[in-house]
Amino acid sequence: MMMSAPSKCAGAFLAAALSALSCTNERRVGILIDNMPPSLDAGAPSDVGSDPNIFPDDAGSVGGDDGGMISPADGAVDSLPAVHFSRIAAGNPLPDEATCAALVRRGNKEQRTDNTPFNKVLPTAAQIGQLSSWGNPQGFAAAAMPMGKRVSGNFTGTTDEILQWAACKWGFDEDFVRADSYQANGWHQGSVSGWTTTTSLCPSGGPIRAGMGGSECAQVFGLFGLTWQFHKSAWPMIHDSTPFTVDYSLALQRVCFEGWNIYFKGVGPAGNVYGPNDEFGCAASFYTGEWYDFATIQQVNHIRDALNSKPWTSGN
């Protein structure tokens, strides 16, 4: 999927928003996920139209053995126009996080004031270094490993600004990302759930409460509802940091969107067999762990409902 030709700026790809930017290849060291069974990621035909303002779907692409990331030139930030981040088709290079940070539209007030402390927390180098690598043991093609190495959580802002940044970085339409995250728990990074009396399913030092059967601990954390037992090396970041949680979650969904989830190969009903370019199926399967079974279809519908109603525009 990733191209190996020398990196170059493609006019159609950068048209309105990146005329002030230059191109470069980048290599980042990060890593990701632990013991992920066929139960946490996946993809569905998109009905989110590409916005020609930036990174249009199937746009002319840039080479580079790491995907030809696009970076901003020094001093270019002030001249950047406002943009809407749109879907980038599988196989195309993704913009780097510095470019995306420069393009985020800032200034709107925080809709989730309870997220404010979490939005300011950046993972340490040691925490990024502890992340498990992505590859065949996790059910991913080897091509997924560079995706894991891009995860950094290196951005601060309001909840919506963080979602914009990650949508840009991982090549998803920003409203799709807003809807995807909203249906999980209404954009609350401090959300905890999955309470159980089985302490082996919970992180040490995690939230606890008194329950009917005794002390209970939480299994599920953060704005995207990540289950600790499948993401142990990402603890405590999936609880403490909004930018890490969003970056990490969309990286996993991008791997699925590229068609690199080995355990979904050949899976699915007629017309919806797993393959690339299915962000709805991937987002839904991120929660259900299945590919277009009944629960996954319901989850797809929840995301579509949120995308159609856009509750975040009314401050809900």
Solvent accessible surface area in square Angstrom, and as a share of the most:
residue,aa,sasa,rsa
1,M,113,0.50
2,M,46,0.21
3,M,79,0.35
4,S,98,0.63
5,A,49,0.38
6,P,114,0.72
7,S,33,0.21
8,K,123,0.52
9,C,68,0.40
10,A,17,0.13
11,G,63,0.60
12,A,72,0.55
13,F,3,0.01
14,L,14,0.07
15,A,62,0.48
16,A,58,0.45
17,A,1,0.01
18,L,2,0.01
19,S,100,0.64
20,A,36,0.28
21,L,15,0.07
22,S,55,0.36
23,C,32,0.19
24,T,60,0.35
25,N,68,0.35
26,E,28,0.12
27,R,173,0.63
28,R,66,0.24
29,V,129,0.74
30,G,0,0.00
31,I,31,0.16
32,L,0,0.00
33,I,0,0.00
34,D,13,0.07
35,N,112,0.58
36,M,7,0.03
37,P,41,0.26
38,P,82,0.51
39,S,33,0.21
40,L,13,0.06
41,D,0,0.00
42,A,0,0.00
43,G,0,0.00
44,A,1,0.01
45,P,84,0.53
46,S,35,0.23
47,D,93,0.48
48,V,20,0.11
49,G,61,0.59
50,S,45,0.29
51,D,30,0.16
52,P,106,0.67
53,N,66,0.34
54,I,5,0.02
55,F,1,0.00
56,P,30,0.19
57,D,40,0.21
58,D,108,0.56
59,A,15,0.12
60,G,38,0.37
61,S,28,0.18
62,V,0,0.00
63,G,2,0.02
64,G,2,0.02
65,D,81,0.42
66,D,13,0.07
67,G,2,0.02
68,G,0,0.00
69,M,5,0.02
70,I,0,0.00
71,S,16,0.10
72,P,33,0.21
73,A,32,0.25
74,D,149,0.77
75,G,81,0.78
76,A,8,0.06
77,V,79,0.45
78,D,144,0.74
79,S,77,0.49
80,L,26,0.13
81,P,56,0.36
82,A,81,0.63
83,V,7,0.04
84,H,44,0.20
85,F,1,0.00
86,S,2,0.01
87,R,20,0.07
88,I,2,0.01
89,A,3,0.03
90,A,18,0.14
91,G,15,0.15
92,N,19,0.10
93,P,3,0.02
94,L,1,0.01
95,P,0,0.00
96,D,4,0.02
97,E,13,0.06
98,A,47,0.37
99,T,0,0.00
100,C,0,0.00
101,A,35,0.27
102,A,24,0.19
103,L,5,0.03
104,V,13,0.08
105,R,77,0.28
106,R,129,0.47
107,G,73,0.70
108,N,118,0.61
109,K,175,0.74
110,E,32,0.14
111,Q,59,0.26
112,R,21,0.08
113,T,104,0.60
114,D,72,0.37
115,N,0,0.00
116,T,51,0.29
117,P,82,0.51
118,F,43,0.18
119,N,4,0.02
120,K,139,0.59
121,V,62,0.35
122,L,77,0.38
123,P,18,0.11
124,T,76,0.44
125,A,92,0.72
126,A,80,0.62
127,Q,44,0.20
128,I,22,0.11
129,G,54,0.52
130,Q,83,0.37
131,L,6,0.03
132,S,34,0.22
133,S,44,0.28
134,W,2,0.01
135,G,6,0.05
136,N,106,0.54
137,P,116,0.73
138,Q,22,0.10
139,G,15,0.14
140,F,0,0.00
141,A,30,0.23
142,A,76,0.59
143,A,36,0.28
144,A,0,0.00
145,M,70,0.31
146,P,48,0.30
147,M,1,0.00
148,G,1,0.01
149,K,79,0.33
150,R,9,0.03
151,V,2,0.01
152,S,22,0.14
153,G,0,0.00
154,N,86,0.44
155,F,11,0.04
156,T,56,0.33
157,G,22,0.21
158,T,28,0.16
159,T,0,0.00
160,D,23,0.12
161,E,12,0.05
162,I,0,0.00
163,L,0,0.00
164,Q,4,0.02
165,W,0,0.00
166,A,0,0.00
167,A,0,0.00
168,C,2,0.01
169,K,0,0.00
170,W,0,0.00
171,G,1,0.01
172,F,2,0.01
173,D,7,0.04
174,E,1,0.00
175,D,24,0.13
176,F,1,0.00
177,V,0,0.00
178,R,20,0.07
179,A,0,0.00
180,D,0,0.00
181,S,0,0.00
182,Y,41,0.16
183,Q,39,0.17
184,A,35,0.27
185,N,40,0.20
186,G,14,0.13
187,W,1,0.00
188,H,65,0.29
189,Q,0,0.00
190,G,31,0.30
191,S,33,0.21
192,V,41,0.24
193,S,48,0.31
194,G,31,0.30
195,W,64,0.22
196,T,23,0.13
197,T,74,0.43
198,T,67,0.39
199,T,101,0.59
200,S,85,0.55
201,L,55,0.27
202,C,11,0.07
203,P,8,0.05
204,S,109,0.71
205,G,81,0.78
206,G,15,0.14
207,P,36,0.23
208,I,125,0.63
209,R,118,0.43
210,A,99,0.77
211,G,26,0.25
212,M,203,0.91
213,G,67,0.64
214,G,35,0.34
215,S,74,0.47
216,E,28,0.12
217,C,9,0.05
218,A,0,0.00
219,Q,29,0.13
220,V,34,0.20
221,F,1,0.00
222,G,1,0.01
223,L,0,0.00
224,F,0,0.00
225,G,23,0.22
226,L,3,0.01
227,T,24,0.14
228,W,33,0.12
229,Q,55,0.24
230,F,41,0.17
231,H,0,0.00
232,K,90,0.38
233,S,18,0.12
234,A,0,0.00
235,W,44,0.15
236,P,41,0.26
237,M,3,0.01
238,I,0,0.00
239,H,43,0.19
240,D,50,0.26
241,S,1,0.00
242,T,0,0.00
243,P,0,0.00
244,F,0,0.00
245,T,0,0.00
246,V,0,0.00
247,D,0,0.00
248,Y,0,0.00
249,S,0,0.00
250,L,0,0.00
251,A,0,0.00
252,L,0,0.00
253,Q,1,0.01
254,R,0,0.00
255,V,0,0.00
256,C,0,0.00
257,F,0,0.00
258,E,3,0.01
259,G,26,0.25
260,W,14,0.05
261,N,1,0.01
262,I,73,0.37
263,Y,40,0.15
264,F,5,0.02
265,K,167,0.71
266,G,60,0.57
267,V,61,0.35
268,G,29,0.28
269,P,61,0.38
270,A,107,0.83
271,G,77,0.74
272,N,44,0.22
273,V,80,0.46
274,Y,22,0.08
275,G,20,0.19
276,P,65,0.41
277,N,51,0.26
278,D,12,0.06
279,E,3,0.01
280,F,0,0.00
281,G,0,0.00
282,C,0,0.00
283,A,0,0.00
284,A,0,0.00
285,S,0,0.00
286,F,5,0.02
287,Y,59,0.22
288,T,39,0.23
289,G,0,0.00
290,E,82,0.37
291,W,10,0.04
292,Y,20,0.08
293,D,56,0.29
294,F,152,0.63
295,A,48,0.37
296,T,0,0.00
297,I,73,0.37
298,Q,80,0.35
299,Q,28,0.12
300,V,9,0.05
301,N,73,0.38
302,H,97,0.43
303,I,0,0.00
304,R,60,0.22
305,D,86,0.45
306,A,9,0.07
307,L,22,0.11
308,N,122,0.63
309,S,77,0.50
310,K,66,0.28
311,P,21,0.13
312,W,13,0.04
313,T,99,0.57
314,S,78,0.51
315,G,45,0.43
316,N,100,0.51
